Amino acid sequence: MKPLIYGYMRVPSDMPDEEARRREADMEAYARAEGFALAMIFHEFEAVQRSALAELLQALQRTEAHNVVVPSLRDLALTDRLQDALVLQIECEANAQVVSLDEL
């Protein structure tokens, strides 16, 4: 059985559908290439909310998944400091590693 990985991405209202699908496909391709089963992609639709991130943390804590893929760390937050803080939160609260596709 393949280990699980979750995806997380922001979908601003001005993002074209094709771009959202391409980003999802990129996460799916990464999971497949690295031997993971992509369990679910969490979508954040509001710029100031993090409800999908909270759901992601809960899912990671409920399952044996220890990996998260994001198209970019900017999907977590716009500033480097907040990105680092959220990655640390995911690592500490859920014992999970975050992989950013734009850093590969």
Secondary structure, DSSP 8 states (H G I E B T S, - for coil): ---EEEEEEE--TTS-HHHHHHHHHHHHHHHHHTT-EEEEEEEE-STT--HHHHHHHHHHHHSS--EEEES-GGGT-SSHHHHHHHHHHHHHHH--EEEEGGG-
